Amino acid sequence: MQLYGILGYPLKHTLSPAMHNAAFRSLRMDAVYVPFAVTPAQLKTAIAGLRAVGVSGASVTIPHKEACTAWLDGLAGDAAILKTVNTIVVRGGRWVGYNTDGAGFLRALREEMRFEPRGKTACLLGAGGAARAVAYALAKAGLAKVHLVNRTPARAGSLAALLARHAKQTVVRTAAWRPSTIAEAAGESHLIINATPLERLPLRVELLERSTVVYDLIYHPTRLVADARRRGCVAANGLGMLLYQGALAFELWTGGHAPVSAMRKALRKTVAQ
Ligand SMILES: NC(=O)c1ccc[n+]([C@@H]2O[C@H](COP(=O)([O-])OP(=O)(O)OC[C@H]3O[C@@H](n4cnc5c(N)ncnc54)[C@H](OP(=O)(O)O)[C@@H]3O)[C@@H](O)[C@H]2O)c1
């Protein structure tokens, strides 16, 4: 039996085991995916232990996405740029870190919201790990301009520097975390993304154009999504991103197609419980 799992702490609410075990079941694979709740102090030992028992692949979540890079044999794809990992692929005994968050977000945006970022303007609230992956993916997809709005200006500055180095064609503006500057940036944007864990944002949704698309990375239904829909905007929560980042991880691990509909069904069922 192949063993997969998710490294994070705490892991009480993780939806990933339900999603990946549903994928294994639907393809009749002899594999299982379990939560590995590991504190930051135990991360190095845990990775050494998982290598020793011959784990076939892993997901990585908060708070290990950056820290785990120190114990891997290499980084590939977006992870090499972002220096954050959400997927570990084991190939020939080498543990290589990938990041499928950005590509998962883009796939959700295109398939579920019918939104194509090329030539558009976005307002990104947050500048943490998820925001970095999302901003880089949007920029690579041809986004014309992004407003980065974050509580800690230095973090927005660091993301702006990353985009200036690796995605030069996207115009980057940073803005202070204040209702007036958020309203200004949002008012100029086709797409608004919440990449913070905040359920209540200092954003007045009633001022948005009805054509604005709103994406909340939080997995469950939020006030932002409900208010945006009431306003007439197309809006979604982060379940689609979770699904597609998981599907891409599955494909990296197995080299085959992910059974997306079985994975989506399992996620919806788990969230509804
Ligand atoms: N749907 C998906 O597949 C998916 C994937 C990854 C993450 N997520 C979700 O995305 C969200 C962010 O995750 P992350 O990994 O990027 O976390 P993170 O690296 O810890 O970043 C958190 C971000 O939220 C901001 N923030 C936190 N508390 C705040 C507050 N009280 N006021 C204003 N800003 C605040 C932080 O600002 P500072 O820089 O000022 O601290 C930072 O920009 C979480 O809700 C997570 O569950 C979803």
The ligand as a Gaussian input file, in Angstrom:
#p B3LYP/6-31G(d) Opt

LIG

0 1
 N       -8.571000      27.652000      -1.186000
 C       -7.347000      27.177000      -1.094000
 O       -6.976000      26.188000      -1.728000
 C       -6.384000      27.859000      -0.175000
 C       -5.005000      27.598000      -0.259000
 C       -4.142000      28.276000       0.604000
 C       -4.665000      29.157000       1.564000
 N       -6.018000      29.361000       1.622000
 C       -6.591000      30.320000       2.584000
 O       -6.038000      31.598000       2.305000
 C       -5.940000      32.350000       3.522000
 C       -4.494000      32.866000       3.685000
 O       -3.617000      31.769000       3.824000
 P       -2.023000      31.964000       3.785000
 O       -1.442000      30.609000       3.711000
 O       -1.632000      32.969000       2.751000
 O       -1.765000      32.588000       5.251000
 P       -0.563000      33.534000       5.704000
 O        0.682000      33.240000       4.915000
 O       -0.528000      33.417000       7.182000
 O       -1.051000      35.012000       5.316000
 C       -2.152000      35.597000       5.936000
 C       -2.480000      36.942000       5.279000
 O       -3.644000      37.471000       5.915000
 C       -3.344000      38.746000       6.498000
 N       -4.040000      38.911000       7.773000
 C       -4.142000      37.994000       8.768000
 N       -4.855000      38.509000       9.815000
 C       -5.186000      39.778000       9.448000
 C       -5.912000      40.812000      10.090000
 N       -6.448000      40.642000      11.317000
 N       -6.078000      41.994000       9.441000
 C       -5.551000      42.171000       8.188000
 N       -4.840000      41.224000       7.535000
 C       -4.678000      40.031000       8.142000
 C       -1.837000      38.738000       6.694000
 O       -1.387000      40.072000       6.743000
 P        0.032000      40.457000       7.423000
 O        1.066000      40.252000       6.366000
 O       -0.152000      41.867000       7.822000
 O        0.197000      39.519000       8.610000
 C       -1.382000      37.988000       5.430000
 O       -1.396000      38.836000       4.319000
 C       -6.387000      31.390000       4.645000
 O       -7.742000      31.647000       4.929000
 C       -6.211000      30.020000       4.019000
 O       -7.071000      29.047000       4.593000
 C       -6.874000      28.730000       0.774000

